[in-house]
Amino acid sequence: MGRTHNLTGKDLRRIGYPEGKVISIALQVMQQHFKHSKPSEALELLEKVRENPGDYLKNPTLGKIAAELVPKPKAGPDEIPLSESRKEYTVFGADHIETGAINQMEIAMRLPVATAGALMPDAHQGYGLPIGGVLATENAVIPYGVGVDIGCRMCLTLYDLPEHRLYSETSRLKNILQRETLFGAGREFPKPMDDEVLARKEFKEIPLLRGLHAKAVRQIGSSGSGNHFVEFGVVEITDEKNGFAVPPGRYLALLSHSGSRGLGASIADHFTKVAMYRTPLPREAKHLAWLDLDSADGQEYWACMNLAGDYASACHHQIHRKVGRALGENPIALVENHHNFAWKEQHEGRELIVHRKGATPAGKGVLGIIPGSMTHPGFIVRGRGEPTSLDSAAHGAGRRMSRAAAKNSITWNQVNDVLKHNGITLLGGGLDEAPMVYKDINQVMAFQRDLVDVVGTFTPKIVRMDDK
């Protein structure tokens, strides 16, 4: 049996431990209290302490390590005041957006780095920037303006198969979704597929990412909980000039929604804490702390964010490859887009950092997907490049009811009646994602007629979500 006294500082740095006395303290603690553990077990435990040091502060043995990893209360920059007046921004569908989301956008537009903004018609309250909020800054990136699920995205593949296969082969399609997908916070594949994104140099060059690589490997191709889904449905292409060379008609299709899993969440958590230290803001705006892109921290977050976005895309591609292989079909078209991300874009002749937290890119000619709910259609759209929306559109129907309210007011009998009425087969899911918790997607689309053109629809039929 191996012993932990064989661990070295190099081993700890490899899993993301920072330089400093924390390494010597960790080695000493492991030698004193865990010397009969295998090195692999000791490293796994040390990685858990590094990821969540606050959980171990009161641990009689690991507390010493955790104390060194928790950010120390120390004298830092003075609190940065918000501007007295806010920058102007456009609200789409204002009468149907809750006050909390409006208030959050008002605060965001008073940030000293804010230059422009917009609020989409599916907006609702979140943390920091509201869901559905679009915020442009100059040379600054806001980790919580991107969100926790970095690169959360939609991905749609069309197959040259008639829609009746959804009804004549329902059992087979259900089995494919259950066999080829994995849902849930923390869920991992015992034998994950390899992917070129896992070999990216950032995983070796950035200490934080080195410590997250193993988890990223185990979770590649999986989906999260909440509103994440993979579903079979019917796509109807209505526009001959749709932008992806598919003739008008009805097709069997697969639509997925999820993001960058534990990788993105850990990146968001780490850099939000860094941003809060670097640019402390008044309490009501603290989650909008930013990182200057000329700083080392800003550059590192930008690299991590882009990697997480590419990782999210790779997860979707793996899901669609596996499902396509099980179907025995190659897709004839693919459409995808991020909606929790920050982009460097040109607006009014200058480069801005455009954060879209729950908003779809809708630059002129850009294709995207705006889902409805499990009982209402989603839309394949082509952006119109509307300046007042910062080339953005809604990312879905938007919640009209909180998760807690849904669980307290909706019953499974009600949900099952709605699903049966609409001919939907649901695998997994929870009351907090019931169809009735969402706004009317058709009304949302009506509010953004100037932002996107509809080129097709997606109607879900077999929906796979996290098992509650």
Number of C-alpha atoms within 10 A of each C-alpha: 7 12 16 24 17 12 19 13 16 11 14 22 16 16 22 21 23 17 11 10 10 19 20 15 15 22 21 16 18 25 18 13 12 18 17 15 17 17 20 13 12 19 19 13 13 22 18 12 19 23 20 14 21 16 14 19 19 13 12 8 15 21 18 17 26 24 16 19 19 14 13 8 7 7 7 10 10 11 15 13 13 17 14 8 11 18 16 13 18 15 20 22 18 16 9 16 21 14 13 14 21 20 13 22 26 18 19 28 25 19 23 16 20 19 19 23 25 26 31 31 30 32 32 26 21 17 16 24 32 26 29 30 33 33 29 27 22 18 16 20 29 29 32 28 30 30 29 25 27 35 30 26 27 27 22 26 23 22 21 15 16 13 17 12 13 20 12 10 10 16 11 14 20 19 11 17 22 16 12 18 21 22 24 17 13 14 17 19 14 8 9 14 12 13 16 8 20 18 12 12 12 18 20 14 10 15 16 24 22 18 22 20 19 14 15 23 20 18 26 26 32 26 30 23 20 19 15 21 23 29 24 25 22 24 28 21 21 16 15 14 12 20 14 12 10 15 13 16 13 20 22 22 27 26 28 24 22 28 32 33 30 21 29 25 16 20 22 24 15 14 22 25 14 20 25 19 22 18 18 21 21 13 9 11 19 19 22 28 27 28 27 18 17 10 11 11 16 22 15 16 25 18 13 23 23 16 24 28 24 18 27 30 24 20 23 27 20 19 23 25 18 18 20 18 13 16 13 8 14 15 17 15 14 16 17 19 21 28 30 26 28 28 17 15 15 12 15 8 7 8 15 23 22 30 28 34 31 32 28 30 29 25 21 15 15 17 24 28 29 23 25 26 23 25 20 18 21 24 24 25 25 23 22 20 20 16 13 17 25 27 24 30 39 34 29 28 25 25 21 19 17 15 16 10 13 18 16 11 10 15 12 12 9 12 17 15 11 16 18 12 10 14 14 18 19 17 18 14 19 19 21 20 22 24 18 20 20 20 20 19 23 14 14 23 25 12 20 18 12 15 25 27 20 20 19 22 21 27 24 27 22 23 23 24 27 21 13 10
